[in-house]
């Protein structure tokens, strides 16, 4: 049985204390889900806003081996999630 989100992933997130999206916590959560599923490498996928998030996270995890996105022009920018451009 997997531990709760506060004990296993990026920890408790107090939204009021952040001025930008906490990428390191999002990647930690992503890896926790993959580990719980027994998955090593993975392809990130999303549509619309989730495509923006997936596209923004790909450079921050060595485990993402691909990106499948739709409904969003990824080359237009990633300000949708407030993530830095890499």
C-alpha positions as CSV (number, residue, x, y, z in Angstrom):
1,X,0.0,0.0,0.0
2,X,1.4,3.4,-1.0
3,X,1.9,6.1,1.6
4,X,-0.2,9.2,1.5
5,X,0.8,12.1,-0.7
6,X,2.4,14.1,2.1
7,X,4.7,11.2,3.1
8,X,5.8,10.0,-0.3
9,X,5.8,12.7,-2.9
10,X,6.7,16.4,-2.9
11,X,5.0,16.9,0.5
12,X,2.4,19.4,1.5
13,X,2.0,22.4,-0.8
14,X,0.8,25.6,0.8
15,X,-0.3,27.5,-2.3
16,X,-0.2,30.9,-0.5
17,X,3.6,30.5,0.1
18,X,4.5,30.1,-3.6
19,X,5.0,32.8,-6.1
20,X,5.6,30.4,-9.0
21,X,4.7,26.8,-9.8
22,X,6.9,24.4,-7.8
23,X,8.4,22.3,-10.6
24,X,10.6,20.2,-8.2
25,X,7.5,19.1,-6.3
26,X,5.6,18.4,-9.5
27,X,8.5,16.2,-10.8
28,X,8.7,14.5,-7.4
29,X,5.0,13.7,-7.5
30,X,5.3,12.5,-11.1
31,X,8.1,10.1,-10.1
32,X,6.2,8.9,-7.1
33,X,3.2,7.9,-9.3
34,X,5.5,6.2,-11.8
35,X,7.3,4.3,-9.0
36,X,4.0,3.2,-7.5
37,X,2.9,1.9,-10.9
38,X,6.2,0.0,-11.3
39,X,7.2,2.2,-14.3
40,X,10.8,3.3,-15.0
41,X,10.7,5.5,-18.0
42,X,7.4,7.0,-19.3
43,X,5.8,9.3,-22.0
44,X,4.1,12.4,-20.7
45,X,0.8,13.1,-22.4
46,X,-1.9,15.8,-22.2
47,X,-4.5,17.8,-24.0
48,X,-5.0,21.6,-23.8
49,X,-3.8,22.8,-20.4
50,X,-2.4,19.4,-19.4
51,X,-0.4,19.4,-22.6
52,X,1.2,22.7,-21.5
53,X,2.0,21.2,-18.2
54,X,3.4,18.0,-19.7
55,X,5.5,19.9,-22.2
56,X,6.9,22.1,-19.5
57,X,7.9,19.1,-17.3
58,X,9.6,17.1,-19.9
59,X,13.0,18.9,-19.6
60,X,13.0,18.5,-15.8
61,X,12.8,14.7,-15.7
62,X,15.3,12.3,-17.2
63,X,12.7,9.6,-17.0
64,X,10.4,11.1,-19.6
65,X,11.3,9.5,-23.0
66,X,8.6,11.2,-25.0
67,X,5.8,13.8,-25.1
68,X,2.3,13.3,-26.6
69,X,0.3,16.6,-26.7
70,X,-2.7,18.0,-28.4
71,X,-4.9,21.0,-28.3
72,X,-2.2,23.5,-27.5
73,X,0.5,25.2,-29.5
74,X,3.5,24.2,-27.4
75,X,5.9,26.4,-29.3
76,X,3.9,29.5,-28.4
77,X,5.1,29.5,-24.8
78,X,4.4,28.0,-21.4
79,X,3.2,31.0,-19.5
80,X,0.0,29.1,-19.0
81,X,1.5,27.3,-15.9
82,X,4.0,30.0,-15.0
83,X,6.9,27.7,-15.7
84,X,10.3,28.9,-16.9
85,X,11.3,28.5,-20.5
86,X,14.2,26.1,-21.0
